[in-house]
């Protein structure tokens, strides 16, 4: 007998992408615009207070998208819950 379980709603929410949570910037080598929609987990880390939070978010994004942020992308804007603000 095979039992199929469905992840609960919180699991889907954690990994759902939204235009309300994004990073925007410029790729330093090419000057191409960069836009990355964030998962809930990445958005929480983006608002963290430590370098470790930021590094963890960057690793998650690199794993999910292949985009390396640290040293490659100049982040200009962080949008959380639809509130866009200048990053630095």
C-alpha positions as CSV (number, residue, x, y, z in Angstrom):
1,X,0.0,0.0,0.0
2,X,1.3,3.5,-1.0
3,X,0.4,6.5,1.1
4,X,0.6,9.9,-0.5
5,X,0.8,12.8,1.8
6,X,0.2,16.4,0.7
7,X,2.4,19.1,2.2
8,X,0.5,21.5,4.4
9,X,-0.3,25.1,3.3
10,X,2.6,26.5,5.4
11,X,5.1,24.5,3.3
12,X,3.7,26.0,0.1
13,X,3.7,29.5,1.6
14,X,7.4,29.1,2.5
15,X,8.4,28.4,-1.1
16,X,5.8,30.5,-3.0
17,X,7.3,33.4,-5.0
18,X,5.6,36.8,-5.0
19,X,6.1,40.1,-6.7
20,X,5.7,41.6,-3.2
21,X,9.1,40.3,-2.1
22,X,12.0,41.1,-4.5
23,X,15.6,42.2,-4.8
24,X,16.4,44.6,-7.6
25,X,19.8,45.7,-8.8
26,X,22.4,45.7,-11.5
27,X,24.9,42.9,-12.5
28,X,28.3,44.5,-11.9
29,X,30.1,42.9,-14.9
30,X,27.4,43.3,-17.5
31,X,25.3,46.2,-16.2
32,X,22.2,44.1,-16.9
33,X,19.2,44.8,-14.6
34,X,18.6,42.1,-12.0
35,X,15.3,41.2,-10.5
36,X,14.8,38.2,-8.1
37,X,11.5,37.3,-6.6
38,X,12.0,35.9,-3.1
39,X,10.5,33.0,-1.2
40,X,9.1,33.8,2.3
41,X,12.2,32.2,3.8
42,X,14.6,34.4,1.7
43,X,12.5,37.5,2.5
44,X,12.9,36.9,6.2
45,X,16.7,36.4,5.8
46,X,16.9,39.5,3.7
47,X,15.6,41.5,6.6
48,X,18.0,39.9,9.1
49,X,20.4,41.8,11.2
50,X,23.6,39.7,10.6
51,X,26.0,39.0,7.7
52,X,25.2,35.3,8.3
53,X,21.5,36.0,7.5
54,X,22.4,37.7,4.3
55,X,24.9,35.0,3.3
56,X,22.3,32.3,4.0
57,X,19.8,34.2,1.8
58,X,22.3,34.5,-1.0
59,X,23.1,30.7,-0.8
60,X,19.4,29.9,-1.0
61,X,18.9,32.1,-4.1
62,X,22.0,30.7,-5.7
63,X,20.8,27.2,-5.1
64,X,17.3,27.9,-6.4
65,X,18.1,30.2,-9.4
66,X,21.9,29.8,-10.1
67,X,22.4,33.6,-9.6
68,X,25.3,34.5,-7.4
69,X,24.6,37.8,-5.6
70,X,27.6,38.3,-3.4
71,X,30.3,40.1,-5.4
72,X,28.3,39.9,-8.6
73,X,25.1,42.0,-8.1
74,X,24.7,45.5,-6.8
75,X,21.4,45.5,-4.9
76,X,19.6,48.8,-5.2
77,X,16.1,48.0,-3.9
78,X,14.5,45.5,-1.5
79,X,10.8,45.1,-1.6
80,X,9.1,43.3,1.3
81,X,5.3,42.9,1.5
82,X,5.0,45.4,-1.4
83,X,7.1,48.1,0.4
84,X,9.9,49.0,-1.9
85,X,12.9,50.8,-0.3
86,X,16.4,51.7,-1.2
87,X,18.6,48.9,-0.1
88,X,21.7,50.8,1.3
